Amino acid sequence: MASPDLTQELTCPICLEIFTQPVSLECGHHFCSSCISQSWQKVPGDVSCPQCRQVFIQSNVRPALTLINVVEKFRELKVKVTQPQEVFYCQEHEEKLKLFCEDEHKTICVVCGMSRAHKTHSVIPIKEAAQIYKNKLETSLETLQKQMDLSLHSKREREDGILHMKAEVDRLRNEINSEFEKMHKFLVEKEELLKAELERKSNKIIDEMEQNLTKTMAEMSSLEGAIRDLKSRLEVQEAPKFLKDIQDLLMRSQMVFHKPGTVSTQLPVDIADEPVKYIKVWREMRAAISPESRPLSLSFHSSWAEESGDVPSPSVHVSSFTPVFLTVTASQSCSLPVPASLTLDPETAHNYLIISQDLTSVKFGNEKQARPDHLGRFNKHLYVLSSQSFTSGRHYWEVGLGNKPYWIVGVCRESVNRKANITRSPENGFWVIARYPNCKSLKIPDVISQLKVKPRKLGIYLDYEGGQVSFYDAEDMSHLYTFTDTFTEKLYPIFNPCNDKSGDNLDSLTLLTG
């Protein structure tokens, strides 16, 4: 509040009120313009200062500009200090706002409530409206708090996913380093190429994940702003002020957290789960270190064990890499990384299939073979299984396709129906691809017809625990297709050379080994 001394300094000596349009006399004293004019009108002749009695020949006064500004600021300060509690009035009728129109969401006076404009509207007392909308805002606040909890959970998921991805990238990078350090100078260039590919593809995934995190945090910021505004409004006591722009606030209170689309936290199959890239490198390395004039021996050792008891396969998996030891000896006996040795099981072969004596190739025969029928034999389709099966581990094998225009190759579970005409889909226990004119009708992925150059050798990689069956062109190890699923029972490699109705499909499917 202004001090008494300041009030006294700003008081006119004539009217004893705060100066109004103060003027200054030649003697330096100040008076209200109207006060000094009225005082001098009563005096004939020379005038004098009412305060110091100095006589002036002319009634010369001038506005006291500085004092005018001081008085104006003083009046504003005094009004703010002494202003009573704010009362809201209707601008049209100058009546207190005591009602609330629910149709127009605005406060009105009693006269407005009786007018034609609001005659058909739902009008309630302003305090009742304030309580109603306070309850609505409290409910909205609770909903927004739940949305905020969802956004926080989403934020944690994305942060954890990014940390997991970065850790996975670091682990894979370390494994690649460790493995290639054991190889010859030839592999240094290959190592750098693989690492560059890992960085490029992993960075793309991490960028997408970080973009999702950014979107989540942006939505969190919007939710926090809405929550902050709701809390601030709920602290307002005056109903009119509380209900000001209530519709806009209600609209904001309806915000819903939009969870960003899920980004896979797994690296692409061609980076994280492709063992065959190493087979390709091994083949290139063989060409580099084993000239035709002097072939060198390379011994391959693997700690992987297969249920079948056959020679371990080089089904190398980058996310769980088993060290490979290459030994060059002078004996020139050669043992290189080769596909698993599989054989065909004649007891499962359809009677129109011809199996070679060494059990490594199968083709369609025009005549029915004399074989006993039993539960394990396929009767409806031209299939044959391998003698080997898998219930765990990682395995890789290759199939020679030659120039066959039709074939079906892959993996099936032991319990598939071998007697009925069923759809060859994962739901029915078949994870196969085919070169076939109506793959879609058979529910088989049509991946071969799109290729300009058809594969002559097919590589199949099974990761039982990882739930993965992948197919590659074994010539250049280019990836063709990958199934992902959960395996719960014994799996068998399965082969179908297809019939020879076209007259050009008599060639065999051949199991390739070292």
C-alpha positions in Angstrom: 0.0 0.0 0.0 1.2 3.6 -0.7 2.8 5.3 2.3 1.0 8.4 3.9 4.0 10.6 3.0 3.5 9.9 -0.7 -0.2 10.5 -0.4 0.5 13.8 1.2 2.9 14.8 -1.5 0.4 14.1 -4.2 -2.5 16.0 -2.5 -3.7 19.3 -3.8 -3.4 22.1 -1.0 -6.7 23.5 -2.1 -9.1 20.5 -2.5 -7.1 18.2 -0.3 -7.6 15.4 -2.8 -5.1 13.6 -5.1 -4.1 15.9 -7.9 -6.3 16.1 -11.0 -4.4 17.4 -14.0 -1.8 19.1 -11.8 -0.2 22.3 -13.0 2.9 24.1 -11.8 3.2 27.8 -10.8 6.3 30.0 -11.2 7.1 29.6 -7.5 7.2 25.8 -7.9 4.0 24.8 -6.1 1.5 22.5 -7.6 -2.3 22.5 -7.7 -5.1 20.9 -9.5 -5.8 22.8 -12.8 -9.4 23.4 -11.9 -8.6 24.4 -8.3 -6.1 27.1 -9.1 -8.4 28.5 -11.9 -11.4 28.8 -9.5 -9.2 30.3 -6.8 -7.9 33.1 -9.1 -11.3 33.8 -10.6 -12.3 35.3 -7.2 -9.3 37.6 -7.1 -9.3 40.9 -9.1 -5.9 42.2 -10.5 -2.7 40.4 -9.7 -2.8 36.8 -8.5 -0.7 35.0 -5.9 0.2 31.5 -4.9 -2.3 30.2 -2.4 0.5 28.4 -0.6 3.4 30.8 -0.4 1.6 34.1 -1.3 4.1 35.0 -4.0 2.4 37.5 -6.3 2.3 37.1 -10.1 1.6 39.8 -12.6 0.2 37.3 -15.0 -1.7 34.1 -14.2 0.9 31.9 -15.9 0.6 28.2 -15.2 2.0 25.2 -17.1 1.1 21.4 -16.9 3.3 19.5 -14.5 4.0 16.6 -16.9 6.2 14.6 -14.5 3.7 14.9 -11.7 0.9 13.9 -14.0 2.7 10.6 -14.7 3.4 10.0 -11.0 -0.2 10.7 -10.0 -1.5 8.3 -12.8 0.8 5.5 -11.6 -0.2 6.2 -8.0 -3.9 5.9 -8.8 -3.3 2.6 -10.6 -1.4 1.2 -7.7 -4.1 2.4 -5.3 -6.8 0.8 -7.4 -5.0 -2.6 -7.4 -4.4 -2.5 -3.7 -7.8 -1.5 -2.7 -9.8 -3.4 -5.4 -12.4 -5.7 -3.9 -12.8 -9.4 -4.9 -13.5 -9.7 -8.6 -17.3 -9.9 -9.4 -18.4 -11.2 -12.9 -21.2 -9.3 -14.6 -23.2 -9.8 -17.7 -21.9 -7.4 -20.3 -25.4 -7.0 -21.8 -27.5 -6.6 -18.7 -24.9 -5.6 -16.1 -26.3 -8.3 -13.8 -24.3 -10.8 -11.8 -23.6 -14.1 -13.6 -25.6 -16.6 -11.6 -26.7 -19.2 -14.2 -25.0 -21.6 -16.7 -26.5 -22.5 -20.1 -25.6 -26.2 -20.7 -26.5 -25.9 -24.4 -24.1 -23.1 -25.1 -21.6 -23.9 -22.3 -21.5 -20.3 -21.1 -22.3 -18.3 -17.9 -25.4 -16.0 -18.0 -27.3 -13.7 -15.7 -30.9 -14.2 -14.6 -32.2 -11.8 -17.3 -30.4 -13.8 -20.0 -31.9 -17.0 -18.6 -35.4 -15.5 -19.0 -34.7 -14.2 -22.5 -35.9 -15.9 -25.7 -32.3 -16.8 -26.6 -32.1 -19.2 -23.7 -35.8 -20.0 -23.2 -35.5 -23.5 -24.6 -32.1 -24.2 -23.3 -31.1 -26.2 -20.2 -30.1 -23.6 -17.6 -28.9 -24.5 -14.2 -27.4 -22.5 -11.2 -23.8 -21.5 -11.7 -22.6 -23.3 -8.6 -24.3 -26.5 -9.6 -22.7 -26.2 -13.1 -19.3 -25.6 -11.5 -19.6 -28.8 -9.4 -20.8 -30.8 -12.5 -17.9 -29.8 -14.6 -15.5 -30.1 -11.7 -16.5 -33.8 -11.5 -16.1 -34.1 -15.3 -12.6 -32.6 -15.2 -11.6 -34.8 -12.2 -12.8 -37.9 -14.2 -10.9 -36.7 -17.3 -7.8 -36.1 -15.1 -8.0 -39.7 -13.9 -8.3 -40.9 -17.5 -5.3 -38.8 -18.6 -3.3 -40.1 -15.7 -3.9 -43.6 -16.9 -2.9 -42.5 -20.4 0.3 -41.1 -18.9 1.0 -44.4 -17.2 0.6 -46.1 -20.6 2.9 -43.6 -22.2 5.5 -44.1 -19.5 5.3 -47.9 -19.9 5.7 -47.5 -23.7 8.6 -45.2 -23.1 10.3 -47.8 -20.9 9.6 -50.5 -23.5 11.3 -48.5 -26.2 14.2 -47.5 -24.0 14.7 -51.1 -23.0 14.3 -52.2 -26.7 17.0 -49.7 -27.7 19.3 -50.9 -25.0 18.6 -54.5 -25.9 19.3 -53.8 -29.6 22.5 -51.9 -28.9 23.7 -54.7 -26.6 22.8 -57.3 -29.3 24.7 -55.3 -31.9 27.7 -55.0 -29.5 27.6 -58.8 -28.9 27.3 -59.7 -32.5 30.1 -57.3 -33.4 32.4 -58.8 -30.7 31.6 -62.4 -32.0 32.4 -61.4 -35.5 35.7 -59.9 -34.4 36.6 -62.9 -32.3 35.8 -65.4 -35.1 37.6 -63.5 -37.9 40.7 -62.9 -35.8 41.4 -66.7 -36.1 41.3 -66.7 -39.8 43.9 -65.7 -42.5 44.6 -62.3 -43.8 42.2 -63.0 -46.7 39.3 -62.7 -44.2 40.0 -59.2 -43.0 38.2 -57.6 -45.9 35.3 -60.0 -45.5 35.1 -59.1 -41.8 34.9 -55.4 -42.5 32.2 -55.9 -45.1 30.1 -57.9 -42.7 30.5 -55.4 -39.9 29.6 -52.5 -42.2 26.4 -54.4 -43.1 25.6 -55.0 -39.5 26.0 -51.4 -38.6 24.0 -50.1 -41.6 21.0 -52.4 -40.9 21.1 -52.2 -37.1 21.4 -48.4 -37.3 18.3 -48.3 -39.4 16.3 -50.3 -36.9 17.7 -48.3 -34.0 16.7 -45.1 -35.8 13.2 -46.3 -36.2 13.1 -47.3 -32.5 14.4 -43.9 -31.5 11.9 -42.2 -33.7 9.1 -44.2 -31.9 10.6 -43.0 -28.6 10.6 -39.4 -29.8 6.9 -39.7 -30.8 6.1 -41.3 -27.4 7.9 -38.5 -25.5 6.1 -35.8 -27.7 2.7 -37.4 -26.7 3.8 -37.5 -23.1 4.6 -33.7 -23.3 1.1 -33.1 -24.7 -0.5 -35.2 -21.9 1.6 -33.5 -19.3 0.4 -30.1 -20.6 -3.2 -31.2 -20.5 -2.8 -32.6 -17.0 -1.1 -29.4 -15.8 -3.9 -27.3 -17.2 -6.6 -29.4 -15.7 -4.9 -29.3 -12.3 -4.5 -25.5 -12.6 -8.2 -25.1 -13.5 -9.3 -27.4 -10.6 -7.6 -25.0 -8.2 -9.8 -22.1 -9.4 -12.5 -21.3 -6.9 -14.6 -18.7 -8.7 -17.2 -20.5 -10.9 -17.2 -18.1 -13.8 -13.5 -18.1 -14.1 -13.4 -21.9 -13.6 -15.9 -22.3 -16.5 -14.1 -20.0 -18.8 -13.3 -21.8 -22.1 -14.5 -25.0 -20.4 -15.4 -26.6 -23.8 -11.8 -26.3 -25.1 -10.5 -27.7 -21.8 -12.8 -30.6 -22.0 -11.7 -31.3 -25.6 -8.1 -31.4 -24.4 -9.0 -33.6 -21.5 -10.2 -36.3 -24.1 -6.6 -36.8 -25.3 -5.7 -40.5 -25.9 -2.2 -41.8 -26.0 -1.4 -43.3 -29.4 1.2 -46.0 -28.9 3.6 -45.9 -31.8 3.8 -48.9 -34.1 6.0 -51.8 -32.9 9.5 -52.0 -34.3 11.0 -55.4 -34.1 13.8 -55.7 -31.6 15.4 -58.5 -33.7 18.0 -57.9 -36.3 17.1 -58.9 -39.9 17.5 -62.5 -40.8 20.4 -61.8 -43.2 22.4 -60.3 -40.3 21.5 -62.1 -37.1 20.4 -65.5 -38.2 22.2 -66.3 -41.4 24.9 -68.9 -40.9 25.3 -69.6 -44.6 27.1 -66.3 -45.2 30.1 -68.0 -43.6 29.7 -71.0 -45.9 30.0 -68.5 -48.8 33.1 -67.0 -47.2 34.6 -70.5 -46.6 34.1 -71.3 -50.2 35.8 -68.1 -51.3 38.6 -68.7 -48.9 39.1 -72.2 -50.3 39.5 -70.8 -53.8 42.0 -68.3 -52.5 44.2 -70.7 -50.5 43.8 -73.9 -52.5 45.1 -73.4 -56.1 44.2 -76.1 -58.5 47.8 -77.0 -58.9 48.2 -77.8 -55.2 45.0 -78.5 -53.2 45.5 -78.0 -49.5 43.7 -79.9 -46.8 41.4 -78.1 -44.5 40.0 -79.8 -41.3 36.7 -78.5 -40.0 35.8 -79.1 -36.3 32.5 -78.2 -34.8 31.1 -78.8 -31.3 27.6 -79.1 -32.4 25.9 -82.4 -31.9 23.0 -83.7 -33.9 20.3 -86.0 -32.6 20.7 -88.2 -35.7 24.3 -89.0 -34.9 25.5 -88.0 -38.4 28.5 -85.8 -39.2 28.0 -82.4 -37.6 26.7 -79.8 -40.0 28.3 -76.3 -40.4 25.0 -74.6 -39.6 26.7 -71.5 -38.2 24.5 -69.0 -36.5 25.9 -65.6 -35.9 24.0 -64.9 -32.7 25.5 -68.0 -31.2 28.7 -68.7 -33.1 30.6 -71.8 -32.4 34.4 -71.3 -33.1 35.6 -72.9 -36.3 39.1 -74.2 -36.6 40.7 -74.5 -40.0 43.9 -76.6 -40.2 46.1 -76.7 -43.3 48.2 -79.9 -43.5 50.7 -81.2 -46.0 48.9 -84.5 -46.5 46.6 -82.8 -49.0 43.6 -84.9 -47.8 40.7 -82.5 -48.0 37.9 -82.0 -45.4 35.9 -78.7 -45.9 32.8 -77.3 -44.3 30.0 -79.2 -46.1 26.2 -79.6 -45.7 24.9 -82.2 -43.4 24.8 -85.8 -44.8 21.2 -86.8 -45.2 19.6 -89.9 -46.7 16.1 -90.6 -47.9 13.7 -92.9 -46.0 12.1 -95.3 -48.6 9.5 -96.3 -45.9 7.9 -92.9 -46.2 8.1 -92.5 -50.0 5.0 -92.4 -52.2 4.7 -95.5 -54.4 5.3 -93.4 -57.6 8.7 -92.2 -56.4 11.9 -93.8 -57.3 14.7 -93.7 -54.7 18.3 -94.2 -55.7 20.3 -97.1 -54.2 22.5 -94.7 -52.1 19.3 -93.1 -50.8 20.4 -89.6 -51.9 18.1 -88.8 -54.9 14.4 -89.1 -55.8 12.4 -88.7 -59.0 9.0 -89.4 -60.3 8.4 -92.8 -61.8 5.7 -93.5 -64.4 5.0 -96.9 -62.8 3.8 -97.6 -59.3 6.5 -99.2 -57.1 5.7 -102.3 -55.2 6.0 -101.1 -51.6 4.0 -102.2 -48.5 1.5 -99.7 -47.2 1.8 -98.5 -43.6 1.0 -95.4 -41.5 4.3 -93.7 -42.2 4.0 -93.8 -46.0 2.6 -90.8 -48.0 -0.4 -92.0 -50.2 -1.9 -88.7 -51.5 1.1 -86.6 -52.4 4.5 -87.4 -53.9 6.5 -86.9 -50.8 9.5 -88.6 -49.1 11.2 -87.8 -45.8 14.8 -88.0 -44.8 15.8 -90.8 -42.4 17.2 -88.0 -40.1 15.0 -85.9 -37.9 15.6 -83.0 -35.5 14.3 -82.0 -32.1 16.9 -79.4 -31.3 19.9 -77.5 -32.6 20.8 -75.8 -35.8 21.2 -77.7 -39.1 22.0 -77.0 -42.7 21.6 -79.2 -45.8 21.5 -78.7 -49.5 19.4 -80.1 -52.3 20.3 -80.3 -56.0 17.5 -79.1 -58.2 19.1 -79.2 -61.6 16.9 -77.8 -64.3 13.7 -79.2 -62.8 10.7 -76.9 -63.5 8.7 -78.3 -60.6 9.6 -79.3 -57.0 8.7 -78.8 -53.4 11.3 -78.9 -50.6 11.4 -78.0 -46.9 10.6 -79.3 -43.5 7.6 -80.9 -41.9 6.7 -82.2 -38.5 6.4 -85.9 -37.7 2.6 -85.8 -37.2 1.6 -84.5 -40.6 -1.3 -86.3 -42.2 0.3 -88.6 -44.8 -2.9 -90.2 -46.1 -5.1 -87.2 -46.8 -5.2 -84.4 -49.3 -4.2 -81.4 -47.0 -2.9 -77.9 -47.5 0.9 -77.6 -47.3 1.0 -74.7 -44.8 2.7 -74.1 -41.5 -0.6 -74.5 -39.7 -0.7 -78.1 -41.0 3.0 -78.7 -40.2 4.7 -77.9 -43.5 7.4 -75.2 -43.9 8.2 -75.6 -47.6 8.8 -73.6 -50.7 8.3 -74.7 -54.2 8.8 -74.0 -57.9 5.2 -74.7 -58.9 2.6 -73.0 -61.1 -0.1 -72.7 -58.4 1.9 -72.1 -55.2 -0.7 -69.7 -53.8 -3.5 -72.3 -54.1 -1.3 -74.7 -52.1 -0.6 -72.0 -49.5 3.1 -72.2 -50.4 5.2 -69.0 -50.6 5.7 -68.1 -54.3 9.4 -67.0 -54.0 10.9 -68.8 -57.0 8.8 -67.5 -59.8 9.9 -63.9 -59.1 13.6 -64.7 -59.6 15.2 -64.0 -63.0 17.6 -66.8 -62.5 16.1 -70.0 -60.9 18.3 -71.7 -58.3 20.0 -75.0 -59.2 21.0 -75.8 -55.7 18.8 -75.0 -52.6 20.2 -74.5 -49.1 17.9 -75.1 -46.1 18.8 -73.9 -42.6 16.8 -75.0 -39.5 17.2 -73.4 -36.1 14.9 -75.5 -33.9 15.1 -73.4 -30.7 15.1 -70.2 -32.7 12.0 -71.2 -34.5 13.4 -70.6 -38.0 13.5 -72.3 -41.3 15.4 -70.4 -44.0 16.0 -71.1 -47.7 19.0 -69.9 -49.8 20.2 -70.2 -53.3 23.2 -72.4 -52.5 25.2 -71.1 -55.4 25.7 -67.6 -54.0 24.0 -68.0 -50.6 21.4 -65.4 -51.4 18.5 -65.5 -49.1 15.1 -66.6 -50.6 12.6 -67.0 -47.7 12.4 -67.5 -44.0 9.6 -69.1 -41.9 9.4 -68.2 -38.2 7.4 -70.4 -35.9 7.5 -72.4 -32.7 8.5 -76.1 -33.0 7.2 -78.6 -30.4 7.8 -81.9 -32.0 10.2 -83.9 -34.3 10.9 -82.3 -37.6 11.9 -84.0 -40.9 13.4 -82.7 -44.1 10.8 -83.4 -46.8 11.1 -83.6 -50.6 8.6 -83.7 -53.5 10.1 -84.0 -57.1 6.5 -83.5 -58.5 5.0 -85.5 -61.4 6.2 -85.5 -65.0 2.9 -84.7 -66.7 4.7 -81.8 -68.6 7.2 -84.3 -70.0 10.2 -82.2 -68.8 10.3 -82.9 -65.1 11.9 -86.4 -64.9 15.1 -85.2 -63.3 15.9 -86.1 -59.7 16.1 -84.1 -56.5 19.5 -84.8 -55.0 20.7 -84.6 -51.5 24.2 -82.9 -51.7 27.0 -83.6 -49.3 30.7 -82.8 -49.2 
